Amino acid sequence: MVGSRWSAASPGRRRGPELERAILDAALEQLSTVGWNALTMEGVAAGAQTGKAALYRRWPSKADLVADVLRSGLPPIGEIPDRGSIREDLFFLCVRMRDVMASRAGLALRSVLHECDHVHADRFHGVIWSGLHEPAQELIRKLLRRGIERGEVRADATSPFVVDVIPALLMYGAKVRGSEWEDSEIGAMIDEVMVPVLRV
C-alpha cells in the first residue's frame, strides 16, 4: 500500500535531476531485460511513471536516450593505487576494466552492440571509447610513467601503440573469443605480453 501511494503521488512532484534519474534507471532496466530492439519510449515512460513528453523533451530519440543511459551508467575505472610494481599495477587496472564491462550498464552496452544496426553501433562504440578506453589509456600512461620512475619500465614505453595493447587485447578477447577475462587470463596476458614489451 505504501508503495502504491508513493507511486501515485511521486510523478507530480519529481522534477529535474530526480525525474531524469528515474527515466535513466527505467531505460537501463528495459535494456537489461528486453534489449535494444524491444525497448520503447512508451515502456521507459511507464517504468519511470511519467509521460512520454518528459522523455522527448530531453532525448529526441531512443538512440539519444540509450547513449545517455550507457554513458551515465558505466562506473568509472577510478584511480589505481601504487601496488609496488608495473605488473601488479596493470593487473589491478585490467581487473577494474573488466568490472566496468561486467557492470549492469556494461552488459547492457555489449548486448546493444550485438543488436543494433551499424549506424547506431558506431555511436555506441563511441560510448565505450569515451567511457572506458580513453580513461584506461590515460591511466596506463600514468602507470607506465610510474614504472619508468621505478626503473622497471623502458623510457620509451609510453608510445601510443604500447598504450593501446591492453585495451585492444581485452576487447579482442571479449568480442572474438567470448572471454570473460578470468584473473588467470589477465595474469597470463600481462606476464606473456606486457612485461616483456615493457622490460628495461
ZIDA-V143245 format. One record per backbone hydrogen bond with DSSP energy under -0.5 kcal/mol. CO is the residue of the C=O (numbers start at 0). NH is the residue of the N-H. Records with the same first field share a line. If there is no record, write none. Layout:
CO->NH  NH
//
This chain:
0->4
1->5
2->6
3->7
4->8
5->9
6->10
8->11  12
9->12  13
14->17  18
15->19
16->20
17->21
18->22
19->23
20->24
21->25
22->26
23->27
24->28
25->29
26->30
27->31
28->32
29->33  34
33->37
34->38
35->38
39->43
40->44
41->45
42->46
43->47
44->48  49
45->48
50->53  54
51->54  55
52->56
53->57
54->57  58
60->64
61->65
62->66
63->67
64->68
65->69
66->70
67->71
68->72
69->73
78->80
80->82
84->88
85->89
86->90
87->91
88->92
89->93
90->94
91->95
92->96
93->97
94->98
95->99
96->100
97->101
98->102
99->102
102->106
103->107
104->108
105->109
106->110
107->111
108->112
109->113
110->114
111->115
116->120
117->121
118->122
119->123
120->124
121->125
122->126
123->127
124->128
125->129
126->130
127->131  132
128->133
131->135
132->136
133->137
134->138
135->139
136->140
137->141
138->142
139->143
140->144
141->145
142->146
143->147
144->148
145->149
146->150  151  152
147->150
151->199
153->156
155->158
158->162
159->163
160->164
161->164  165
162->166
163->167
164->168
165->169
166->170
167->171
168->172
169->173
170->174
171->175  176
172->178
181->184  185
182->186
183->187
184->188
185->189
186->190
187->191
188->192  193
189->194
192->196
193->197
194->198
197->153
//
